Amino acid sequence: MRALFLPVIAVVSTILLSGCMHTASPVAVAQPSDLDAMAYGTPSSSPVAATGQGGAIPALRNAFAAAPSPGAYVMPAGYAPGRRDAVYHLDAGDKLRVVVYGQEGLTNTYAIDASGSITMPLIGSVPARGRTTAGLAAEITAKLRNGYIREPSVAVEIEAYRPFFILGEVQAPGQYPYVPNMTVESAIAIAGGFSPRARRDIVTLTHTDPSGVARCEVPLGTSLKPGDTIQVGERWF
């Protein structure tokens, strides 16, 4: 009997082993890589297991989707731009270059006087205070067209800004020429620096424009405008 069962057991074992050898082993299915899809727009061929819907990769995808298009400017969070005048308004002390094309007798440099006007040949006094250079050019054009020149062409530009003033605890208080992009700190340097008794953290700045007079305490990095007055105070200790 034992001799009869041995061939049967051998045949069964052979069949079972053959089936195991031909059965495909489990293989992880490659899922498209989120990073490759974002970067190239095509599925990745690398055998990476699926990551699921949650986690860092979907968050990164959403961040890219919300990002602005290339070249777009993004205002930094918490950044508040300081107030800047859209245009410059003329006042006494400004020196202007007025060009009347084809009229050398009228083209010249004119200073705005204490009354806020310039005086030109033919047309006399022209109010300039509070105007922009474009507004003043239009006024001069209108006056010249009124019985003097048929089609005048006028351009006005600032040759020199009105000075600023610095008072109080500096080495040399007084009036100084304004230079574009000045700050309170550079103005103090022009005036010889602080005196030994000066308060060195803030100053009082007075600014005048068509809306009125503004006076406030400001730090040394504050921008300066033509005609401003800086008052450097005395420290108490």
C-alpha angles and dihedrals in degrees: 000000000000090000090053096054097047096073090046093052090048093053093048091049091050092052093049094048091048091053092050092050093053097044112104114240118235112274125194109241111235112239124202111269112243093216093050091048091052094046101040106014092234133095117266120245095208115112099248121153117241114271099205129228100293133062138056099321097061089044090053091049091053091049091054091047091053094047117110121252117270113284095023115132117232118201108230114248112266093012115138115183115226121247113273128182110248090216137013117252118211124234143165112308097034115123116215135196108217116192120192104186113236092008110096092172091062099039108094147112114280129188121214106239130217091275090058097249141107123220119222133179116267097008100047120199119020119187111237107162112113094008128116120235089255091050092050091049089053091050092050090048092053092049093048092048090055097087102318113072124015099216109007120189112204134181127183127194134170112256096178131002122232113267128260126229130225123191139173129030102016129110096247114019117190145084122326136180114264119239120196116259094022122157131202089256094055090047090055089050091053088052091057098266132274124328116237091261097047125125103236106193106060138011136193112255123196118197127182125197136149090283093059142263121323123191124182144144112260138176122254094259093064116123117250126222130204112277095020120143122218120201114195109201132211121256121234099221 
